[in-house]
Amino acid sequence: MWAAPAPGFETATFILAGDITHQDSGGHQSVIEAGGIQWMTAGSDLIHSEISFPEFKKSGGNLEMLQLWVNLPAKDKMVAPRHLGLQQTDIPAVVPPAGRVTVHAVSGEWLGTAGAVQPLTDMSLATTDFQAGGQLQLAMPTDHTVFFYAIRGRLRVNGQQTEARKLPEFHYDGTELQIEALTDAVLLLGHAAPFQEPNIAYDPFVMNTAAEIRQAYQAHEAGRFGTWQG
């Protein structure tokens, strides 16, 4: 079993294969299967664990997940913890008129559809399934940073070819993404405005200053993040 304290940020966990069981010191629990997500706001104080469900461990199989750490601005670093677990059927799916593409709206707004999660920031996230030859055109705010990660397959974005486990880099001189699937593919796409704040990450803590990191460690050692009963 894996357990760790995690103040100062949110985690977005995408279960790609298998399943995951979440438990935390705030009393939150969920079992999420492939295609689902978990969104956890660590906030002020939380100890959490993510493991495979006992039945999955008995039968075996592929386990694959992707976790993003979503930073929080200084004003929200110490908010009350929360947890949301969603199965794939809980996440709105949008198919553009041309077809061959399905956008799963996790947070933000995608093709006029609101995502399933309302994060504390303007972070927009979606997973998108492409059939080979599928195309998608999206408008991006000029002041947002884009996160573009091909989970599977090969894609072409704004004329640049990319493939699984690659991160293309974008400039801030355009507003559109032109995406074409060269093979069947799965894409994790996100965008948000930078905070323009100092950012220090150390072990499982993401804060604004080194002093805050030290304070977080002291709080953990003093037991103020709760106790683990797993």
C-alpha positions, 0 to 999 in steps of 0.5 A: 500500500502506498500512502503520502501526504499531499498539501498545496495542489490537486491531482487528476488521475486518469485510469487507462487500464485496470482499476484503482482504489483511493482512500484518504485520511479525510474519509474519502473512498472510491474504486475507479475502473478504466476510462474513469478519473479521480480528482483530489484536492489535497489542500490543507492536509491529507494523507492518501493511498492509491492501490489496485482493488483486491479482486484485480490483484487476484486475477491480474491484468494490465494496470496503467494510469496517468496522474497530473499534479495541478498546482493551486495559487497561493490563495487556495493552497490551504483549502479544505481537502476534497475528492471526486471519483468518476467512472467513464460514463460520468464524463461527458463525451462529445463527438464533432459533426465530422465524427471519428473523434470523441472528446471526453470533457473532464474539466473546463469546456470542450466544444460547448460542453462543460466538463464533469469536474469544477476545479479550483482553477481554470484548468481545462482537461480532456481525453480524446479518442481518435480513429485514424484520419480523425481531425479536430480543430480547437481554439485556445486562449492566447494567454494559456499554456497548452499541455498536449500528450499523446497516450497512444498512437501518432498525431499531427498538430499544427503541422508537427508530427508527434507520437505516444509519450511525447510532449510538443512545445507551442508558442504563444503566437496562435489561437488554434490547434489543428489535430489529425490522427495518423493512426488510432490514437488517444490524446490527453489535452489541457490548457490553463493560464499561468499563475505567475507565482513562485513555485517550489515542489519538494517530495509530495509538497507543492508550495510557493516558498521554501519556508512553506515547504518546511512548515508542511513537513513540520505539520506532517511530522506533528500529525496534523495531516490526519492519521492513516488507518489503511 
